[in-house]
C-alpha cells in the first residue's frame, strides 16, 4: 500500500515524519478531507477567516496534493441586490 505524508499548516507547521498507508489516491483525498475538517473543528475562530492547509507527499518526497479549507464569517448578512 502506498505511504503518504500529510504536512499540516494552521498558523503552525506540523511536518509528518511518520506517514499513513492508504490504498489509493481516492482514499488519500478522503483522508486529507477528514484531517482538514478535524483541524477546522478545533481551530480557534477569532477572526473573520480561518484557514487550514495540508500538503501531501508520497514516499519519494514528491508533492502529490495540496488542499486548503477556508471558513469565512461575516458579522452581518450581505445586503440583497435590488
N, C-alpha and C positions, 0 to 999 in steps of 0.2 A: 504494500500500500504506500502511496506517495506521502512524503513528510513535508509539512508546511510550517513556516514560522510566521506568526502573526504579531507584528510590532504595533503597539497602540500609542496613540497620542491624544491627550485631552488637557493640554497645558503642561503635562509631564510625559516624557517619553518613556515607554516601557518596552525594552527590546527583548524579544522572545529568544531565549537560547536553548529551549527545550524542544519546542515544536509539537505538532499534533499530526497523527496519521489519519488521513481521510481517504476514502475510496476513489474520489474523482473530483473534478473541478466544480461540479454542481454542489457536492457536499461541502467543499471548501467555501463556496459563496454563501451557503446556508449557515455555516459555522461563523463566518465573519459577520453576517447579518445579526446573528444571536449575540456575538461579542459586542457589537456596536450598540445594540438595543440595551444590553445589560449595563454597558458603560454609561449610556444616557440616563438610565433609571437611577443611578447613584450619583450622577453629576449634580453639583450644587448650582442650580439655575439662578444666578444672582443678577444677571443682566437680561437683555432682550434676546440675545443669541447665545446658544450653546452649541459647540461643535466637537464631535468625536471623530477621530480618523484611525484607519488601520491600513497597514501596508503589509502585503503577504509576499514572502519569499519561498521559493522551492528549496529542495535540499542542496542545490548547487549555488544558492545565494541569489539567483535571478529573481527580480521582482515580477510577480505574476498577477497581482491585483492591487489596486488602491481603492479604498472606499471611504466615504465621508457621510456622516449623519449629522444634519443640522436641524436644530429646533429654534424657531423664531417666534417670539411672543411680542404682541403689540399691546400697549397699555389700554387702547380703546379700539373698537372696531372701525375699519375704514369707512369713509362716507360713501354712500351709494351715488352712482352717476345718474344725473337726471335724464 
